[in-house]
Amino acid sequence: MPPTAHHFTPVYPLHEPQQSFRSKQYAPPRKRKRQQDPNDDDESDDSDLHTDPVQPSVTSRNVNDPYRVAGWPENMPLPGFSFPHAPAVKRRNRQPVSNNLQTELAALKPPLYVPPPGEQDTTSSLRRHHLGVLTTILHTSLLKHDFVRAGRAWGMILRTNILGRPLDVRTHGRWGIGAEILMRKFSPQNDFHEQSDHASTISDEGFEAAKDYYERLILQYPFQKTNPNAISSLTFYPAMFGLCIYEIQQKCNRALERMRNSSLEADQSDSESEQTRNQESKNIAAIKRSELDSAAGLAARMDELMLSPPFDTYPPLLQLRSSVALWLADLYETAANPDDDGDENKERASLERSRAKRCIERMKAAGVTVPEPILNGLG
């Protein structure tokens, strides 16, 4: 028997025929039929007809019900005047973190919990006590002029770590103490019982060690614009230049003293003659020329440094450079070689004085008070 039409009829309902764009555009909007609730009022807003198909519809009465918002049953009386703005039952405080958990968090690397100062590890407390003992030994040795023992204490302080970090040599003025120890350590007068006029004499090894120390600090802690108030090379340069000035003057004074001692011995043996006086004047002139050459080399180094900021406007460097300029002007006028041209020496002296004036003007522009000796040196 051949198949009839009912054999090809699908068992599921067919989809509605698709409408064209024009028919969809001009078709009337379809609204979902809303179920009637006996509790609802007959009059309702048109907005209730357009509900979200995903979320269930909620009546305005249920949403705005204060009992429902506060979570309070309707069959119970209200708790008080402040309802529903205050909780009826106070919440219990959270239990504090146990000590074992705090210890575990503090032991992590990096630690997630930092204990209070009273609960810190005893190891750091012992290290701080050790640092205090070393600092006491250091200052006691300095008061007794025992610079060898002070140097040993200083080295132990530098090798001390607090909480895994080494000490910063710039804090509490330690960098200046280190330079003083290096200068005095190589001096032959280290015994604090000796009280002589040469107790302040510094050996050449001490000067070289201190200058090398400052050079290392300058390289290790350069000036940074992000932290301009920190102790950096801007602080170390004036200290090093001041040490160089002290070295030049001490060498000149020691040479003059040796020459005077030799002349006194010659006077005791032989009578003073014209030839002896001429030789003494020549020796003094040679010493002064050596001082002039050393001071000129120092001034050239300072000028090279002060070409770039922030060194060109730093008041301590300006004050130091003006003092060196006045010192050089006096040396050009009094300690110049007699074989040289006198006009050239006067010109150099005038150039140094004008440089000192420029430094003073920069200091005044920065609001720094100029010392009286510098103003008196300009005349």
Salt bridges, closest charged atoms under 4 A:
ASP40 OD2 - ARG34 NH2 3.52
ASP146 OD2 - ARG149 NE 3.90
ASP168 OD2 - ARG170 NH2 3.08
GLU180 OE2 - ARG184 NE 2.94
GLU208 OE2 - LYS211 NZ 3.54
ASP212 OD2 - ARG216 NE 3.08
GLU215 OE2 - ARG301 NH2 2.54
GLU247 OE1 - LYS211 NZ 3.01
GLU247 OE2 - LYS251 NZ 3.32
GLU272 OE2 - ARG277 NH1 3.75
GLU274 OE1 - ARG277 NH2 2.27
GLU291 OE1 - LYS288 NZ 3.68
ASP303 OD1 - ARG321 NE 2.65
ASP303 OD2 - ARG355 NH1 2.75
ASP330 OD1 - ARG353 NH2 3.26
GLU333 OE2 - ARG353 NH2 3.68
GLU344 OE2 - ARG348 NH2 2.79
GLU352 OE1 - ARG321 NH2 3.53
